Amino acid sequence: MAMDASELEKLILGSMPDATIRIDDLRGDGDHYAAYVTSEAFRGKSRVQQHQLVYQALQGAMGGQLHALALHTSVPDEV
């Protein structure tokens, strides 16, 4: 069972409401996505910790509904 990109975005926003998210469906199958997530929640955290926050937000969907996720995380630029 595939996951819709909007559902993926909804799950991430549920944990990180300030996030700016872009999701690309890499194969058009709803199973392989690239997600670009920018959030203040990532500030001061290592790349691994940032990715862990996103995976926690997905509530176990990785490996089930979601087969592959190329994850790109960043903090917002300082103004």
ZADREN-480089 format. One line per field, with one value per residue (C-alpha): residue number from 1; residue in three letters; x, y, z. Coordinates in nm, 2 decimals. Layout:
residues N
n <- NUM ... .
res <- ALA ... .
xx <- X ... .
yy <- Y ... .
zz <- Z ... .
This chain:
residues 79
n <- 1 2 3 4 5 6 7 8 9 10 11 12 13 14 15 16 17 18 19 20 21 22 23 24 25 26 27 28 29 30 31 32 33 34 35 36 37 38 39 40 41 42 43 44 45 46 47 48 49 50 51 52 53 54 55 56 57 58 59 60 61 62 63 64 65 66 67 68 69 70 71 72 73 74 75 76 77 78 79 .
res <- MET ALA MET ASP ALA SER GLU LEU GLU LYS LEU ILE LEU GLY SER MET PRO ASP ALA THR ILE ARG ILE ASP ASP LEU ARG GLY ASP GLY ASP HIS TYR ALA ALA TYR VAL THR SER GLU ALA PHE ARG GLY LYS SER ARG VAL GLN GLN HIS GLN LEU VAL TYR GLN ALA LEU GLN GLY ALA MET GLY GLY GLN LEU HIS ALA LEU ALA LEU HIS THR SER VAL PRO ASP GLU VAL .
xx <- 0.00 0.15 0.14 0.02 0.26 0.00 -0.02 0.36 0.35 0.07 0.26 0.57 0.38 0.20 0.54 0.70 0.43 0.68 0.83 0.87 0.83 0.88 0.81 0.90 0.76 1.07 0.90 0.54 0.44 0.38 0.65 0.97 1.00 1.25 1.16 1.32 1.23 1.34 1.25 1.37 1.34 1.66 1.88 2.17 2.11 2.33 2.21 2.13 1.93 1.74 1.65 1.55 1.30 1.14 1.13 0.96 0.70 0.63 0.49 0.63 0.53 0.89 0.92 0.55 0.34 0.66 0.93 1.20 1.26 1.56 1.56 1.72 1.69 1.80 1.75 1.59 1.83 1.89 1.74 .
yy <- 0.00 0.33 0.66 0.98 1.28 1.49 1.23 1.23 1.61 1.60 1.36 1.58 1.90 1.72 1.70 2.01 2.27 2.53 2.31 2.40 2.09 1.99 1.63 1.48 1.14 0.99 0.71 0.81 0.51 0.67 0.45 0.64 1.00 1.27 1.50 1.84 1.96 2.29 2.34 2.54 2.21 2.10 2.38 2.26 1.89 1.67 1.54 1.20 1.36 1.57 1.26 1.08 1.36 1.32 0.94 0.97 1.20 0.93 0.71 0.38 0.43 0.37 0.02 -0.03 0.23 0.41 0.21 0.47 0.82 1.03 1.28 1.63 1.84 2.19 2.48 2.81 3.08 3.35 3.68 .
zz <- 0.00 -0.11 0.08 -0.07 -0.07 0.11 0.39 0.42 0.45 0.70 0.93 0.93 0.99 1.28 1.46 1.32 1.25 1.14 0.87 0.51 0.31 -0.06 -0.16 -0.49 -0.60 -0.76 -0.95 -0.96 -0.76 -0.41 -0.27 -0.34 -0.23 -0.18 0.10 0.16 0.51 0.67 1.04 1.34 1.53 1.35 1.49 1.69 1.60 1.39 1.05 1.21 1.48 1.23 1.02 1.34 1.41 1.07 1.10 1.44 1.27 1.02 1.30 1.17 0.80 0.68 0.56 0.54 0.35 0.25 0.09 0.02 0.14 0.03 0.32 0.30 0.62 0.70 0.94 0.82 0.71 0.97 0.87 .
